[in-house]
Amino acid sequence: GSTFRESLSEYHYHCVRSLDYSSNIIKRARLNSNISFLEADIIDFSSNGDTSKVHTSAGEYHGNWIFQSVLPPPGYHRAKVDISLLQHFIGWEIETEKQSFDPDTATLMDFNTSQKNGVTFFYVLPFTKTKALIEYTLFSEKLLETHIYEDALSDYIKDRYGLLKENYTITRVEKGAIPMEDRKYPQWYCNRVMNTGMAGGYTKPSTGYTFSRLHDMSKKIVTALEKGVKIPDIKASGYRFRVYDMMLLYLLKNETDISIQIFRDLFKKNKFDRILQFLDEETKFVQELRIFSTLPYMPFFRSIYKMKHRIFTGA
Ligand SMILES: Cc1cc2nc3c(=O)[nH]c(=O)nc-3n(C[C@H](O)[C@H](O)[C@H](O)COP(=O)(O)OP(=O)(O)OC[C@H]3O[C@@H](n4cnc5c(N)ncnc54)[C@H](O)[C@@H]3O)c2cc1C
């Protein structure tokens, strides 16, 4: 296959470990005497007038507002879902004796592998010449047996880097399954209890990105609370980007070869910075048209036709 290599100029690519992220937030929260911590199971939320309540295994607590990313909102199971895929992966952080990696270059999507289980690719994030995270990822409906991910990883490490199992140590394993769905999420669990995070539908269906969207949402809420104004209607994505996500989801589910062709053209014919800006939903319509003009257009028309019952009714 072909390789497209490019340096980022406007955007930066960061790797943040979830443990560092959460311990940093907890550390900063602990500095504020008006924040208390409680570890308990959350059973439900309710509200009464201007008061909201969380029901936990350690009792009930109330407040003016609750922001929750724990329970699926009411109606979750009844919401219309046309396409339900998973982004599922196993990643190994490995350490090698011989210098094997280029720490200046990450591999975002290496499709050089069997595509029989759906769109499948490897991701390589080198930290040093001897340490890297290598992930085997699929966009498909079903999880696979663990040994299939593991065999794919060891074959890839052997084929691409010439490393046999005895040539490296696995220092950490990462495993995940992130939903890629066109489900609609309500902003409110009940009066004064707002859904956030994955439970609020903040996971971008076509990429799984959630954190940056959560940060944007949190800023909007904090600004409203500080100003003492009503919390605005917040949508995880605007209409245009929901439509793009639906089109791509349709193709990922139904047309593996064409999806790979689209990724190939996307990376070959567009600047990485622009692609990241697009995935962050920060492009203007004209820029999006320019991106689409570099991609095969018939599959997108087909996906619009197949998803028209959603696209023309507000997505
Ligand atoms: C391996 C992996 C890698 C990921 N990488 C990225 C990434 O690089 N970028 C990105 O944007 N997103 C990534 N994601 C998606 C990621 O899950 C979300 O970005 C983020 O964790 C969403 O935060 P959240 O608060 O909605 O959900 P979570 O982080 O899942 O938090 C929900 C919390 O609620 C707790 N909980 C659940 N039920 C109850 C209950 N009844 N009572 C009390 N507590 C409960 C859970 O234990 C959990 O701690 C990744 C996900 C996985 C699994």
The ligand as a Gaussian input file, in Angstrom:
#p B3LYP/6-31G(d) Opt

LIG

0 1
 C       -9.181000       2.364000      26.274000
 C       -9.927000       3.631000      25.938000
 C       -9.257000       4.678000      25.326000
 C       -9.931000       5.869000      25.029000
 N       -9.236000       6.872000      24.432000
 C       -9.860000       8.037000      24.179000
 C       -9.141000       9.118000      23.599000
 O       -7.957000       8.987000      23.297000
 N       -9.779000      10.284000      23.369000
 C      -11.090000      10.444000      23.690000
 O      -11.606000      11.545000      23.490000
 N      -11.806000       9.427000      24.218000
 C      -11.233000       8.237000      24.474000
 N      -11.939000       7.207000      25.023000
 C      -13.336000       7.382000      25.287000
 C      -13.414000       7.671000      26.794000
 O      -14.071000       6.604000      27.391000
 C      -14.073000       8.956000      27.073000
 O      -13.437000      10.017000      26.438000
 C      -14.166000       9.335000      28.563000
 O      -13.751000       8.350000      29.449000
 C      -15.614000       9.637000      28.762000
 O      -15.808000      10.062000      30.063000
 P      -17.141000       9.751000      30.794000
 O      -17.086000      10.496000      32.096000
 O      -18.294000       9.990000      29.926000
 O      -17.166000       8.187000      31.040000
 P      -16.231000       7.306000      31.932000
 O      -14.832000       7.778000      31.894000
 O      -16.538000       5.901000      31.536000
 O      -16.760000       7.580000      33.412000
 C      -17.947000       7.039000      33.910000
 C      -17.654000       6.622000      35.337000
 O      -18.859000       6.302000      35.984000
 C      -18.636000       5.170000      36.805000
 N      -19.944000       4.532000      37.040000
 C      -20.711000       3.838000      36.156000
 N      -21.867000       3.458000      36.728000
 C      -21.834000       3.927000      38.006000
 C      -22.757000       3.864000      39.098000
 N      -23.938000       3.263000      38.991000
 N      -22.398000       4.455000      40.253000
 C      -21.202000       5.105000      40.381000
 N      -20.302000       5.201000      39.375000
 C      -20.617000       4.610000      38.213000
 C      -17.677000       4.311000      36.010000
 O      -17.000000       3.427000      36.862000
 C      -16.764000       5.382000      35.420000
 O      -15.697000       5.665000      36.277000
 C      -11.299000       6.004000      25.337000
 C      -11.972000       4.925000      25.930000
 C      -11.303000       3.753000      26.222000
 C      -12.081000       2.619000      26.841000

